[in-house]
Amino acid sequence: MAIKKPRDGTPGMTDQSPRWEGPRATKPSGYLPAKDNPERDRDAHGENLNDPKVRKVSDAFKTKKNR
């Protein structure tokens, strides 16, 4: 049973759909849009979609401590 329309319920509960932080073009159905602009605004790790600090695939598993 897939969710066709996102649900905007109580934050942190199962009645709220997750927010999509990826590119707008690839947002699956059932996800709420991001509250900020993930292409411009930086996340907690200091990255955004236009400036990720990933050089190769294995960098996705590294933490800030390992860099």
CHARMM internal coordinates of N, CA and C (Angstrom, degrees):
IC EDIT
DIST 1 N 1 CA 1.4354
DIST 1 CA 1 C 1.5286
ANGL 1 N 1 CA 1 C 108.57
DIST 1 C 2 N 1.3004
ANGL 1 CA 1 C 2 N 117.62
DIHE 1 N 1 CA 1 C 2 N 106.38
DIST 2 N 2 CA 1.4571
ANGL 1 C 2 N 2 CA 122.84
DIHE 1 CA 1 C 2 N 2 CA -179.14
DIST 2 CA 2 C 1.5225
ANGL 2 N 2 CA 2 C 110.37
DIHE 1 C 2 N 2 CA 2 C -93.13
DIST 2 C 3 N 1.3095
ANGL 2 CA 2 C 3 N 115.34
DIHE 2 N 2 CA 2 C 3 N 148.66
DIST 3 N 3 CA 1.4595
ANGL 2 C 3 N 3 CA 120.97
DIHE 2 CA 2 C 3 N 3 CA 177.00
DIST 3 CA 3 C 1.5260
ANGL 3 N 3 CA 3 C 107.76
DIHE 2 C 3 N 3 CA 3 C -84.96
DIST 3 C 4 N 1.3018
ANGL 3 CA 3 C 4 N 116.96
DIHE 3 N 3 CA 3 C 4 N 122.19
DIST 4 N 4 CA 1.4668
ANGL 3 C 4 N 4 CA 121.48
DIHE 3 CA 3 C 4 N 4 CA 179.80
DIST 4 CA 4 C 1.5228
ANGL 4 N 4 CA 4 C 111.75
DIHE 3 C 4 N 4 CA 4 C -89.13
DIST 4 C 5 N 1.3353
ANGL 4 CA 4 C 5 N 116.83
DIHE 4 N 4 CA 4 C 5 N -34.58
DIST 5 N 5 CA 1.4550
ANGL 4 C 5 N 5 CA 121.67
DIHE 4 CA 4 C 5 N 5 CA -178.21
DIST 5 CA 5 C 1.5299
ANGL 5 N 5 CA 5 C 108.12
DIHE 4 C 5 N 5 CA 5 C -122.98
DIST 5 C 6 N 1.3392
ANGL 5 CA 5 C 6 N 118.62
DIHE 5 N 5 CA 5 C 6 N 130.34
DIST 6 N 6 CA 1.4617
ANGL 5 C 6 N 6 CA 119.86
DIHE 5 CA 5 C 6 N 6 CA -178.84
DIST 6 CA 6 C 1.5248
ANGL 6 N 6 CA 6 C 112.17
DIHE 5 C 6 N 6 CA 6 C -65.31
DIST 6 C 7 N 1.3272
ANGL 6 CA 6 C 7 N 114.83
DIHE 6 N 6 CA 6 C 7 N 148.01
DIST 7 N 7 CA 1.4631
ANGL 6 C 7 N 7 CA 121.08
DIHE 6 CA 6 C 7 N 7 CA 179.33
DIST 7 CA 7 C 1.5246
ANGL 7 N 7 CA 7 C 108.69
DIHE 6 C 7 N 7 CA 7 C -107.83
DIST 7 C 8 N 1.3095
ANGL 7 CA 7 C 8 N 116.99
DIHE 7 N 7 CA 7 C 8 N 129.14
DIST 8 N 8 CA 1.4595
ANGL 7 C 8 N 8 CA 122.11
DIHE 7 CA 7 C 8 N 8 CA 178.92
DIST 8 CA 8 C 1.5197
ANGL 8 N 8 CA 8 C 108.24
DIHE 7 C 8 N 8 CA 8 C -103.80
DIST 8 C 9 N 1.3227
ANGL 8 CA 8 C 9 N 116.22
DIHE 8 N 8 CA 8 C 9 N 82.69
DIST 9 N 9 CA 1.4606
ANGL 8 C 9 N 9 CA 121.71
DIHE 8 CA 8 C 9 N 9 CA -177.83
DIST 9 CA 9 C 1.5144
ANGL 9 N 9 CA 9 C 111.60
DIHE 8 C 9 N 9 CA 9 C -104.44
DIST 9 C 10 N 1.3122
ANGL 9 CA 9 C 10 N 116.04
DIHE 9 N 9 CA 9 C 10 N -157.11
DIST 10 N 10 CA 1.4537
ANGL 9 C 10 N 10 CA 122.40
DIHE 9 CA 9 C 10 N 10 CA 179.70
DIST 10 CA 10 C 1.5242
ANGL 10 N 10 CA 10 C 109.80
DIHE 9 C 10 N 10 CA 10 C -66.46
DIST 10 C 11 N 1.3511
ANGL 10 CA 10 C 11 N 118.45
DIHE 10 N 10 CA 10 C 11 N 127.94
DIST 11 N 11 CA 1.4615
ANGL 10 C 11 N 11 CA 120.43
DIHE 10 CA 10 C 11 N 11 CA -179.58
DIST 11 CA 11 C 1.5253
ANGL 11 N 11 CA 11 C 112.05
DIHE 10 C 11 N 11 CA 11 C -59.32
DIST 11 C 12 N 1.3124
ANGL 11 CA 11 C 12 N 116.46
DIHE 11 N 11 CA 11 C 12 N 136.43
DIST 12 N 12 CA 1.4546
ANGL 11 C 12 N 12 CA 122.33
DIHE 11 CA 11 C 12 N 12 CA 178.58
DIST 12 CA 12 C 1.5117
ANGL 12 N 12 CA 12 C 114.85
DIHE 11 C 12 N 12 CA 12 C 85.13
DIST 12 C 13 N 1.3003
ANGL 12 CA 12 C 13 N 118.11
DIHE 12 N 12 CA 12 C 13 N -1.83
DIST 13 N 13 CA 1.4606
ANGL 12 C 13 N 13 CA 121.92
DIHE 12 CA 12 C 13 N 13 CA -179.92
DIST 13 CA 13 C 1.5240
ANGL 13 N 13 CA 13 C 109.24
DIHE 12 C 13 N 13 CA 13 C -107.37
DIST 13 C 14 N 1.3122
ANGL 13 CA 13 C 14 N 116.34
DIHE 13 N 13 CA 13 C 14 N 167.10
DIST 14 N 14 CA 1.4605
ANGL 13 C 14 N 14 CA 120.34
DIHE 13 CA 13 C 14 N 14 CA -177.98
DIST 14 CA 14 C 1.5182
ANGL 14 N 14 CA 14 C 113.28
DIHE 13 C 14 N 14 CA 14 C -74.14
DIST 14 C 15 N 1.3338
ANGL 14 CA 14 C 15 N 117.96
DIHE 14 N 14 CA 14 C 15 N -11.28
DIST 15 N 15 CA 1.4622
ANGL 14 C 15 N 15 CA 119.03
DIHE 14 CA 14 C 15 N 15 CA 178.56
DIST 15 CA 15 C 1.5323
ANGL 15 N 15 CA 15 C 112.54
DIHE 14 C 15 N 15 CA 15 C -84.65
DIST 15 C 16 N 1.3466
ANGL 15 CA 15 C 16 N 117.85
DIHE 15 N 15 CA 15 C 16 N 1.31
DIST 16 N 16 CA 1.4636
ANGL 15 C 16 N 16 CA 121.18
DIHE 15 CA 15 C 16 N 16 CA 175.51
DIST 16 CA 16 C 1.5248
ANGL 16 N 16 CA 16 C 109.33
DIHE 15 C 16 N 16 CA 16 C -108.48
DIST 16 C 17 N 1.3164
ANGL 16 CA 16 C 17 N 116.21
DIHE 16 N 16 CA 16 C 17 N 134.71
DIST 17 N 17 CA 1.4605
ANGL 16 C 17 N 17 CA 120.99
DIHE 16 CA 16 C 17 N 17 CA 176.31
DIST 17 CA 17 C 1.5288
ANGL 17 N 17 CA 17 C 109.56
DIHE 16 C 17 N 17 CA 17 C -74.71
DIST 17 C 18 N 1.3358
ANGL 17 CA 17 C 18 N 117.60
DIHE 17 N 17 CA 17 C 18 N 151.89
DIST 18 N 18 CA 1.4644
ANGL 17 C 18 N 18 CA 119.73
DIHE 17 CA 17 C 18 N 18 CA 178.37
DIST 18 CA 18 C 1.5274
ANGL 18 N 18 CA 18 C 111.01
DIHE 17 C 18 N 18 CA 18 C -70.41
DIST 18 C 19 N 1.3113
ANGL 18 CA 18 C 19 N 115.73
DIHE 18 N 18 CA 18 C 19 N 159.22
DIST 19 N 19 CA 1.4691
ANGL 18 C 19 N 19 CA 121.12
DIHE 18 CA 18 C 19 N 19 CA 177.51
DIST 19 CA 19 C 1.5241
ANGL 19 N 19 CA 19 C 109.09
DIHE 18 C 19 N 19 CA 19 C -96.25
DIST 19 C 20 N 1.3385
ANGL 19 CA 19 C 20 N 116.35
DIHE 19 N 19 CA 19 C 20 N 140.44
DIST 20 N 20 CA 1.4598
ANGL 19 C 20 N 20 CA 122.42
DIHE 19 CA 19 C 20 N 20 CA -179.10
DIST 20 CA 20 C 1.5221
ANGL 20 N 20 CA 20 C 108.84
DIHE 19 C 20 N 20 CA 20 C -92.01
DIST 20 C 21 N 1.3274
ANGL 20 CA 20 C 21 N 117.49
DIHE 20 N 20 CA 20 C 21 N 118.13
DIST 21 N 21 CA 1.4598
ANGL 20 C 21 N 21 CA 122.63
DIHE 20 CA 20 C 21 N 21 CA -179.08
DIST 21 CA 21 C 1.5244
ANGL 21 N 21 CA 21 C 112.34
DIHE 20 C 21 N 21 CA 21 C -101.21
DIST 21 C 22 N 1.3087
ANGL 21 CA 21 C 22 N 117.54
DIHE 21 N 21 CA 21 C 22 N 4.53
DIST 22 N 22 CA 1.4616
ANGL 21 C 22 N 22 CA 121.14
DIHE 21 CA 21 C 22 N 22 CA -179.86
DIST 22 CA 22 C 1.5180
ANGL 22 N 22 CA 22 C 111.99
DIHE 21 C 22 N 22 CA 22 C -89.91
DIST 22 C 23 N 1.3228
ANGL 22 CA 22 C 23 N 116.70
DIHE 22 N 22 CA 22 C 23 N -168.50
DIST 23 N 23 CA 1.4648
ANGL 22 C 23 N 23 CA 120.47
DIHE 22 CA 22 C 23 N 23 CA 178.82
DIST 23 CA 23 C 1.5273
ANGL 23 N 23 CA 23 C 111.47
DIHE 22 C 23 N 23 CA 23 C -61.10
DIST 23 C 24 N 1.3202
ANGL 23 CA 23 C 24 N 116.54
DIHE 23 N 23 CA 23 C 24 N 142.21
DIST 24 N 24 CA 1.4629
ANGL 23 C 24 N 24 CA 120.92
DIHE 23 CA 23 C 24 N 24 CA -178.11
DIST 24 CA 24 C 1.5215
ANGL 24 N 24 CA 24 C 111.95
DIHE 23 C 24 N 24 CA 24 C -61.61
DIST 24 C 25 N 1.3155
ANGL 24 CA 24 C 25 N 117.16
DIHE 24 N 24 CA 24 C 25 N -32.08
DIST 25 N 25 CA 1.4683
ANGL 24 C 25 N 25 CA 120.94
DIHE 24 CA 24 C 25 N 25 CA -176.93
DIST 25 CA 25 C 1.5284
ANGL 25 N 25 CA 25 C 112.27
DIHE 24 C 25 N 25 CA 25 C -67.08
DIST 25 C 26 N 1.3275
ANGL 25 CA 25 C 26 N 118.09
DIHE 25 N 25 CA 25 C 26 N -22.97
DIST 26 N 26 CA 1.4634
ANGL 25 C 26 N 26 CA 120.93
DIHE 25 CA 25 C 26 N 26 CA -176.54
DIST 26 CA 26 C 1.5231
ANGL 26 N 26 CA 26 C 113.14
DIHE 25 C 26 N 26 CA 26 C -109.08
DIST 26 C 27 N 1.3394
ANGL 26 CA 26 C 27 N 118.20
DIHE 26 N 26 CA 26 C 27 N 17.34
DIST 27 N 27 CA 1.4738
ANGL 26 C 27 N 27 CA 121.35
DIHE 26 CA 26 C 27 N 27 CA -178.32
DIST 27 CA 27 C 1.5200
ANGL 27 N 27 CA 27 C 110.14
DIHE 26 C 27 N 27 CA 27 C -69.21
DIST 27 C 28 N 1.3427
ANGL 27 CA 27 C 28 N 117.62
DIHE 27 N 27 CA 27 C 28 N 119.73
DIST 28 N 28 CA 1.4619
ANGL 27 C 28 N 28 CA 120.12
DIHE 27 CA 27 C 28 N 28 CA 177.39
DIST 28 CA 28 C 1.5305
ANGL 28 N 28 CA 28 C 111.37
DIHE 27 C 28 N 28 CA 28 C -71.89
DIST 28 C 29 N 1.3100
ANGL 28 CA 28 C 29 N 116.10
DIHE 28 N 28 CA 28 C 29 N 157.54
DIST 29 N 29 CA 1.4628
ANGL 28 C 29 N 29 CA 119.16
DIHE 28 CA 28 C 29 N 29 CA 176.46
DIST 29 CA 29 C 1.5245
ANGL 29 N 29 CA 29 C 108.78
DIHE 28 C 29 N 29 CA 29 C -67.70
DIST 29 C 30 N 1.2933
ANGL 29 CA 29 C 30 N 116.32
DIHE 29 N 29 CA 29 C 30 N 147.77
DIST 30 N 30 CA 1.4535
ANGL 29 C 30 N 30 CA 120.44
DIHE 29 CA 29 C 30 N 30 CA -179.88
DIST 30 CA 30 C 1.5152
ANGL 30 N 30 CA 30 C 113.54
DIHE 29 C 30 N 30 CA 30 C 94.37
DIST 30 C 31 N 1.3277
ANGL 30 CA 30 C 31 N 118.67
DIHE 30 N 30 CA 30 C 31 N -2.54
DIST 31 N 31 CA 1.4630
ANGL 30 C 31 N 31 CA 121.91
DIHE 30 CA 30 C 31 N 31 CA 177.92
DIST 31 CA 31 C 1.5228
ANGL 31 N 31 CA 31 C 109.44
DIHE 30 C 31 N 31 CA 31 C -106.26
DIST 31 C 32 N 1.3200
ANGL 31 CA 31 C 32 N 115.96
DIHE 31 N 31 CA 31 C 32 N 142.65
DIST 32 N 32 CA 1.4556
ANGL 31 C 32 N 32 CA 121.08
DIHE 31 CA 31 C 32 N 32 CA 173.74
DIST 32 CA 32 C 1.5245
ANGL 32 N 32 CA 32 C 108.48
DIHE 31 C 32 N 32 CA 32 C -79.63
DIST 32 C 33 N 1.3335
ANGL 32 CA 32 C 33 N 117.94
DIHE 32 N 32 CA 32 C 33 N 152.80
DIST 33 N 33 CA 1.4658
ANGL 32 C 33 N 33 CA 118.80
DIHE 32 CA 32 C 33 N 33 CA 176.21
DIST 33 CA 33 C 1.5273
ANGL 33 N 33 CA 33 C 110.58
DIHE 32 C 33 N 33 CA 33 C -69.89
DIST 33 C 34 N 1.3145
ANGL 33 CA 33 C 34 N 116.46
DIHE 33 N 33 CA 33 C 34 N 160.11
DIST 34 N 34 CA 1.4625
ANGL 33 C 34 N 34 CA 121.20
DIHE 33 CA 33 C 34 N 34 CA 179.12
DIST 34 CA 34 C 1.5236
ANGL 34 N 34 CA 34 C 110.22
DIHE 33 C 34 N 34 CA 34 C -67.10
DIST 34 C 35 N 1.3404
ANGL 34 CA 34 C 35 N 116.56
DIHE 34 N 34 CA 34 C 35 N 149.74
DIST 35 N 35 CA 1.4617
ANGL 34 C 35 N 35 CA 120.22
DIHE 34 CA 34 C 35 N 35 CA 178.08
DIST 35 CA 35 C 1.5236
ANGL 35 N 35 CA 35 C 111.09
DIHE 34 C 35 N 35 CA 35 C -75.69
DIST 35 C 36 N 1.3140
ANGL 35 CA 35 C 36 N 117.20
DIHE 35 N 35 CA 35 C 36 N -25.94
DIST 36 N 36 CA 1.4552
ANGL 35 C 36 N 36 CA 121.18
DIHE 35 CA 35 C 36 N 36 CA 177.94
DIST 36 CA 36 C 1.5294
ANGL 36 N 36 CA 36 C 109.18
DIHE 35 C 36 N 36 CA 36 C -114.55
DIST 36 C 37 N 1.3011
ANGL 36 CA 36 C 37 N 117.55
DIHE 36 N 36 CA 36 C 37 N -172.56
DIST 37 N 37 CA 1.4581
ANGL 36 C 37 N 37 CA 121.95
DIHE 36 CA 36 C 37 N 37 CA 177.59
DIST 37 CA 37 C 1.5263
ANGL 37 N 37 CA 37 C 107.76
DIHE 36 C 37 N 37 CA 37 C -102.05
DIST 37 C 38 N 1.3468
ANGL 37 CA 37 C 38 N 119.13
DIHE 37 N 37 CA 37 C 38 N 100.15
DIST 38 N 38 CA 1.4598
ANGL 37 C 38 N 38 CA 120.74
DIHE 37 CA 37 C 38 N 38 CA -175.55
DIST 38 CA 38 C 1.5236
ANGL 38 N 38 CA 38 C 113.68
DIHE 37 C 38 N 38 CA 38 C -66.39
DIST 38 C 39 N 1.3287
ANGL 38 CA 38 C 39 N 117.94
DIHE 38 N 38 CA 38 C 39 N -14.80
DIST 39 N 39 CA 1.4615
ANGL 38 C 39 N 39 CA 119.90
DIHE 38 CA 38 C 39 N 39 CA 176.71
DIST 39 CA 39 C 1.5291
ANGL 39 N 39 CA 39 C 111.12
DIHE 38 C 39 N 39 CA 39 C -78.54
DIST 39 C 40 N 1.3415
ANGL 39 CA 39 C 40 N 118.07
DIHE 39 N 39 CA 39 C 40 N -24.49
DIST 40 N 40 CA 1.4588
ANGL 39 C 40 N 40 CA 121.83
DIHE 39 CA 39 C 40 N 40 CA -176.86
DIST 40 CA 40 C 1.5297
ANGL 40 N 40 CA 40 C 112.36
DIHE 39 C 40 N 40 CA 40 C -113.11
DIST 40 C 41 N 1.3297
ANGL 40 CA 40 C 41 N 117.46
DIHE 40 N 40 CA 40 C 41 N -47.70
DIST 41 N 41 CA 1.4591
ANGL 40 C 41 N 41 CA 121.97
DIHE 40 CA 40 C 41 N 41 CA -174.64
DIST 41 CA 41 C 1.5237
ANGL 41 N 41 CA 41 C 110.79
DIHE 40 C 41 N 41 CA 41 C -76.67
DIST 41 C 42 N 1.3128
ANGL 41 CA 41 C 42 N 116.38
DIHE 41 N 41 CA 41 C 42 N 140.81
DIST 42 N 42 CA 1.4643
ANGL 41 C 42 N 42 CA 121.92
DIHE 41 CA 41 C 42 N 42 CA -178.82
DIST 42 CA 42 C 1.5287
ANGL 42 N 42 CA 42 C 110.33
DIHE 41 C 42 N 42 CA 42 C -84.15
DIST 42 C 43 N 1.3323
ANGL 42 CA 42 C 43 N 115.49
DIHE 42 N 42 CA 42 C 43 N 146.58
DIST 43 N 43 CA 1.4583
ANGL 42 C 43 N 43 CA 120.31
DIHE 42 CA 42 C 43 N 43 CA 177.77
DIST 43 CA 43 C 1.5295
ANGL 43 N 43 CA 43 C 109.51
DIHE 42 C 43 N 43 CA 43 C -88.81
DIST 43 C 44 N 1.3163
ANGL 43 CA 43 C 44 N 117.26
DIHE 43 N 43 CA 43 C 44 N -172.16
DIST 44 N 44 CA 1.4595
ANGL 43 C 44 N 44 CA 121.88
DIHE 43 CA 43 C 44 N 44 CA -178.16
DIST 44 CA 44 C 1.5234
ANGL 44 N 44 CA 44 C 112.11
DIHE 43 C 44 N 44 CA 44 C -64.63
DIST 44 C 45 N 1.3178
ANGL 44 CA 44 C 45 N 116.87
DIHE 44 N 44 CA 44 C 45 N -22.36
DIST 45 N 45 CA 1.4616
ANGL 44 C 45 N 45 CA 121.31
DIHE 44 CA 44 C 45 N 45 CA -179.74
DIST 45 CA 45 C 1.5259
ANGL 45 N 45 CA 45 C 111.59
DIHE 44 C 45 N 45 CA 45 C -90.45
DIST 45 C 46 N 1.3324
ANGL 45 CA 45 C 46 N 117.10
DIHE 45 N 45 CA 45 C 46 N -1.09
DIST 46 N 46 CA 1.4525
ANGL 45 C 46 N 46 CA 121.78
DIHE 45 CA 45 C 46 N 46 CA 178.42
DIST 46 CA 46 C 1.5153
ANGL 46 N 46 CA 46 C 114.68
DIHE 45 C 46 N 46 CA 46 C 83.85
DIST 46 C 47 N 1.3201
ANGL 46 CA 46 C 47 N 117.37
DIHE 46 N 46 CA 46 C 47 N 18.28
DIST 47 N 47 CA 1.4570
ANGL 46 C 47 N 47 CA 121.64
DIHE 46 CA 46 C 47 N 47 CA -178.37
DIST 47 CA 47 C 1.5230
ANGL 47 N 47 CA 47 C 110.37
DIHE 46 C 47 N 47 CA 47 C -117.11
DIST 47 C 48 N 1.3220
ANGL 47 CA 47 C 48 N 116.07
DIHE 47 N 47 CA 47 C 48 N 159.56
DIST 48 N 48 CA 1.4548
ANGL 47 C 48 N 48 CA 121.92
DIHE 47 CA 47 C 48 N 48 CA 169.10
DIST 48 CA 48 C 1.5251
ANGL 48 N 48 CA 48 C 107.91
DIHE 47 C 48 N 48 CA 48 C -136.68
DIST 48 C 49 N 1.3196
ANGL 48 CA 48 C 49 N 117.71
DIHE 48 N 48 CA 48 C 49 N 178.52
DIST 49 N 49 CA 1.4623
ANGL 48 C 49 N 49 CA 119.92
DIHE 48 CA 48 C 49 N 49 CA -175.32
DIST 49 CA 49 C 1.5247
ANGL 49 N 49 CA 49 C 112.47
DIHE 48 C 49 N 49 CA 49 C -68.76
DIST 49 C 50 N 1.3266
ANGL 49 CA 49 C 50 N 117.58
DIHE 49 N 49 CA 49 C 50 N -27.30
DIST 50 N 50 CA 1.4603
ANGL 49 C 50 N 50 CA 120.51
DIHE 49 CA 49 C 50 N 50 CA 179.99
DIST 50 CA 50 C 1.5193
ANGL 50 N 50 CA 50 C 113.04
DIHE 49 C 50 N 50 CA 50 C -85.65
DIST 50 C 51 N 1.3256
ANGL 50 CA 50 C 51 N 118.50
DIHE 50 N 50 CA 50 C 51 N -16.71
DIST 51 N 51 CA 1.4614
ANGL 50 C 51 N 51 CA 122.03
DIHE 50 CA 50 C 51 N 51 CA -176.70
DIST 51 CA 51 C 1.5273
ANGL 51 N 51 CA 51 C 111.19
DIHE 50 C 51 N 51 CA 51 C -138.32
DIST 51 C 52 N 1.3299
ANGL 51 CA 51 C 52 N 118.39
DIHE 51 N 51 CA 51 C 52 N 63.06
DIST 52 N 52 CA 1.4648
ANGL 51 C 52 N 52 CA 119.06
DIHE 51 CA 51 C 52 N 52 CA 177.14
DIST 52 CA 52 C 1.5271
ANGL 52 N 52 CA 52 C 110.28
DIHE 51 C 52 N 52 CA 52 C -76.31
DIST 52 C 53 N 1.3128
ANGL 52 CA 52 C 53 N 116.96
DIHE 52 N 52 CA 52 C 53 N 147.27
DIST 53 N 53 CA 1.4615
ANGL 52 C 53 N 53 CA 121.08
DIHE 52 CA 52 C 53 N 53 CA 178.86
DIST 53 CA 53 C 1.5223
ANGL 53 N 53 CA 53 C 109.62
DIHE 52 C 53 N 53 CA 53 C -94.45
DIST 53 C 54 N 1.3022
ANGL 53 CA 53 C 54 N 116.41
DIHE 53 N 53 CA 53 C 54 N 51.58
DIST 54 N 54 CA 1.4608
ANGL 53 C 54 N 54 CA 122.52
DIHE 53 CA 53 C 54 N 54 CA -179.17
DIST 54 CA 54 C 1.5243
ANGL 54 N 54 CA 54 C 107.79
DIHE 53 C 54 N 54 CA 54 C -123.24
DIST 54 C 55 N 1.3147
ANGL 54 CA 54 C 55 N 116.22
DIHE 54 N 54 CA 54 C 55 N 123.36
DIST 55 N 55 CA 1.4604
ANGL 54 C 55 N 55 CA 120.11
DIHE 54 CA 54 C 55 N 55 CA 179.78
DIST 55 CA 55 C 1.5240
ANGL 55 N 55 CA 55 C 111.92
DIHE 54 C 55 N 55 CA 55 C -101.30
DIST 55 C 56 N 1.3203
ANGL 55 CA 55 C 56 N 116.20
DIHE 55 N 55 CA 55 C 56 N -31.43
DIST 56 N 56 CA 1.4623
ANGL 55 C 56 N 56 CA 120.95
DIHE 55 CA 55 C 56 N 56 CA 178.87
DIST 56 CA 56 C 1.5236
ANGL 56 N 56 CA 56 C 109.07
DIHE 55 C 56 N 56 CA 56 C -142.28
DIST 56 C 57 N 1.3006
ANGL 56 CA 56 C 57 N 117.14
DIHE 56 N 56 CA 56 C 57 N 169.52
DIST 57 N 57 CA 1.4652
ANGL 56 C 57 N 57 CA 121.89
DIHE 56 CA 56 C 57 N 57 CA -174.04
DIST 57 CA 57 C 1.5206
ANGL 57 N 57 CA 57 C 112.13
DIHE 56 C 57 N 57 CA 57 C -59.67
DIST 57 C 58 N 1.3179
ANGL 57 CA 57 C 58 N 118.34
DIHE 57 N 57 CA 57 C 58 N -38.49
DIST 58 N 58 CA 1.4645
ANGL 57 C 58 N 58 CA 120.73
DIHE 57 CA 57 C 58 N 58 CA -177.27
DIST 58 CA 58 C 1.5301
ANGL 58 N 58 CA 58 C 112.29
DIHE 57 C 58 N 58 CA 58 C -68.16
DIST 58 C 59 N 1.3335
ANGL 58 CA 58 C 59 N 118.95
DIHE 58 N 58 CA 58 C 59 N -16.62
DIST 59 N 59 CA 1.4629
ANGL 58 C 59 N 59 CA 121.11
DIHE 58 CA 58 C 59 N 59 CA 177.59
DIST 59 CA 59 C 1.5227
ANGL 59 N 59 CA 59 C 112.30
DIHE 58 C 59 N 59 CA 59 C -66.53
DIST 59 C 60 N 1.3021
ANGL 59 CA 59 C 60 N 118.24
DIHE 59 N 59 CA 59 C 60 N -19.80
DIST 60 N 60 CA 1.4583
ANGL 59 C 60 N 60 CA 121.51
DIHE 59 CA 59 C 60 N 60 CA -179.52
DIST 60 CA 60 C 1.5288
ANGL 60 N 60 CA 60 C 111.53
DIHE 59 C 60 N 60 CA 60 C -64.16
DIST 60 C 61 N 1.3142
ANGL 60 CA 60 C 61 N 117.91
DIHE 60 N 60 CA 60 C 61 N -23.84
DIST 61 N 61 CA 1.4631
ANGL 60 C 61 N 61 CA 121.43
DIHE 60 CA 60 C 61 N 61 CA -177.88
DIST 61 CA 61 C 1.5231
ANGL 61 N 61 CA 61 C 112.74
DIHE 60 C 61 N 61 CA 61 C -94.24
DIST 61 C 62 N 1.3186
ANGL 61 CA 61 C 62 N 118.07
DIHE 61 N 61 CA 61 C 62 N -4.24
DIST 62 N 62 CA 1.4527
ANGL 61 C 62 N 62 CA 121.19
DIHE 61 CA 61 C 62 N 62 CA -178.48
DIST 62 CA 62 C 1.5224
ANGL 62 N 62 CA 62 C 110.40
DIHE 61 C 62 N 62 CA 62 C -85.11
DIST 62 C 63 N 1.3070
ANGL 62 CA 62 C 63 N 115.09
DIHE 62 N 62 CA 62 C 63 N 148.79
DIST 63 N 63 CA 1.4565
ANGL 62 C 63 N 63 CA 120.53
DIHE 62 CA 62 C 63 N 63 CA 174.78
DIST 63 CA 63 C 1.5250
ANGL 63 N 63 CA 63 C 108.60
DIHE 62 C 63 N 63 CA 63 C -101.15
DIST 63 C 64 N 1.3093
ANGL 63 CA 63 C 64 N 116.72
DIHE 63 N 63 CA 63 C 64 N 171.46
DIST 64 N 64 CA 1.4603
ANGL 63 C 64 N 64 CA 120.74
DIHE 63 CA 63 C 64 N 64 CA -179.53
DIST 64 CA 64 C 1.5287
ANGL 64 N 64 CA 64 C 110.66
DIHE 63 C 64 N 64 CA 64 C -59.74
DIST 64 C 65 N 1.3137
ANGL 64 CA 64 C 65 N 116.91
DIHE 64 N 64 CA 64 C 65 N -31.65
DIST 65 N 65 CA 1.4584
ANGL 64 C 65 N 65 CA 122.38
DIHE 64 CA 64 C 65 N 65 CA -179.74
DIST 65 CA 65 C 1.5364
ANGL 65 N 65 CA 65 C 111.49
DIHE 64 C 65 N 65 CA 65 C -66.01
DIST 65 C 66 N 1.3333
ANGL 65 CA 65 C 66 N 117.47
DIHE 65 N 65 CA 65 C 66 N -33.03
DIST 66 N 66 CA 1.4621
ANGL 65 C 66 N 66 CA 122.19
DIHE 65 CA 65 C 66 N 66 CA -176.76
DIST 66 CA 66 C 1.5220
ANGL 66 N 66 CA 66 C 113.63
DIHE 65 C 66 N 66 CA 66 C -81.86
DIST 66 C 67 N 1.3045
ANGL 66 CA 66 C 67 N 118.61
DIHE 66 N 66 CA 66 C 67 N -12.09
DIST 67 N 67 CA 1.4745
ANGL 66 C 67 N 67 CA 120.97
DIHE 66 CA 66 C 67 N 67 CA -175.13
DIST 67 CA 67 C 1.4873
ANGL 67 N 67 CA 67 C 113.37
DIHE 66 C 67 N 67 CA 67 C -81.85
END
COOR INIT
IC SEED 1 N 1 CA 1 C
IC BUILD
